[in-house]
Amino acid sequence: MINYYLNNDLSMSEVASTHNLLCSQVSIWFKLFKEGGLEALKPKKKGRPSKVSKTSKKNARKMLKKESNEMEALRQELRQVKMERDILKKSLTLFGPLKPKIKR
């Protein structure tokens, strides 16, 4: 639209009416083009920007995976320690506590 406006000797209202647009829209686009060039006319992302970057998300996933591996190792160790404790308890009930020898 801006190129058409600049290359033809037409007013903004004539350019807008030939393309079925409002004159104010063509005016806004021309103002943006004068101030920022073609970059100003490119569409911009809408919405609030993400607080967490993609690299932070990847790092968070790695940390979560690492922590879950550590948790599984700790659970395994806890199972082992509980088994050892249970074996010691059973041996105490079967054989009784060790009694020190009394010296006379």
C-alpha positions as CSV (number, residue, x, y, z in Angstrom):
1,M,0.0,0.0,0.0
2,I,2.8,2.4,0.9
3,N,4.6,1.6,-2.3
4,Y,1.4,2.2,-4.3
5,Y,0.9,5.5,-2.5
6,L,4.4,6.7,-3.2
7,N,4.6,5.6,-6.8
8,N,1.2,7.0,-7.9
9,D,0.1,10.6,-7.6
10,L,-2.9,9.8,-5.5
11,S,-4.0,11.1,-2.2
12,M,-4.3,8.8,0.8
13,S,-8.0,8.8,0.7
14,E,-8.0,7.8,-3.0
15,V,-5.5,5.0,-2.3
16,A,-7.7,3.8,0.6
17,S,-10.9,3.9,-1.4
18,T,-9.3,1.9,-4.3
19,H,-8.3,-0.9,-1.9
20,N,-11.4,-0.7,0.3
21,L,-9.6,0.6,3.4
22,L,-10.0,3.5,5.8
23,C,-7.9,6.5,5.1
24,S,-6.7,6.5,8.7
25,Q,-5.3,3.0,8.3
26,V,-3.2,4.1,5.3
27,S,-2.1,7.2,7.2
28,I,-1.0,5.1,10.1
29,W,0.9,2.7,7.9
30,F,2.6,5.6,6.1
31,K,3.6,7.2,9.4
32,L,5.1,3.9,10.7
33,F,7.0,3.5,7.4
34,K,8.5,7.0,7.6
35,E,9.6,6.5,11.3
36,G,10.8,2.9,11.2
37,G,11.0,1.7,7.6
38,L,9.8,-1.8,6.6
39,E,10.7,-3.2,10.0
40,A,8.0,-1.0,11.6
41,L,5.4,-2.6,9.4
42,K,6.2,-6.2,10.2
43,P,3.8,-7.9,12.6
44,K,4.8,-8.1,16.2
45,K,4.2,-10.9,18.7
46,K,1.1,-10.4,20.8
47,G,0.7,-11.1,24.5
48,R,2.9,-11.0,27.5
49,P,6.5,-12.2,27.0
50,S,7.5,-15.4,28.7
51,K,9.2,-15.0,32.0
52,V,11.2,-18.2,31.6
53,S,13.3,-18.5,28.6
54,K,13.6,-21.8,26.6
55,T,17.1,-22.4,27.9
56,S,15.8,-22.1,31.4
57,K,13.1,-24.6,30.7
58,K,15.6,-27.1,29.3
59,N,17.9,-26.6,32.4
60,A,14.9,-27.1,34.6
61,R,14.0,-30.3,32.9
62,K,17.6,-31.6,33.2
63,M,17.6,-30.7,36.9
64,L,14.3,-32.4,37.4
65,K,15.5,-35.5,35.7
66,K,18.7,-35.5,37.8
67,E,16.7,-35.0,41.0
68,S,14.4,-37.9,40.1
69,N,17.4,-40.1,39.5
70,E,18.8,-39.1,42.9
71,M,15.5,-39.7,44.6
72,E,15.3,-43.2,43.1
73,A,18.8,-44.0,44.3
74,L,17.9,-42.8,47.8
75,R,14.8,-44.9,47.8
76,Q,16.8,-48.0,46.8
77,E,19.3,-47.3,49.6
78,L,16.5,-46.9,52.1
79,R,15.0,-50.2,51.1
80,Q,18.4,-51.8,51.5
81,V,18.9,-50.3,55.0
82,K,15.4,-51.3,56.1
83,M,16.1,-54.9,55.0
84,E,19.3,-55.0,56.9
85,R,17.5,-53.6,60.0
86,D,14.8,-56.2,59.8
87,I,17.4,-59.0,59.5
88,L,19.2,-57.7,62.6
89,K,15.9,-57.5,64.5
90,K,15.0,-61.1,63.6
91,S,18.5,-62.3,64.6
92,L,18.1,-60.6,68.0
93,T,14.8,-62.4,68.6
94,L,16.2,-65.7,67.6
95,F,19.6,-65.6,69.3
96,G,19.1,-63.0,72.0
97,P,21.4,-60.1,72.8
98,L,25.0,-60.8,73.2
99,K,25.8,-61.0,76.9
100,P,29.2,-60.0,78.1
101,K,31.1,-62.6,80.0
102,I,31.3,-62.0,83.7
103,K,34.8,-62.2,85.1
104,R,35.3,-63.5,88.6
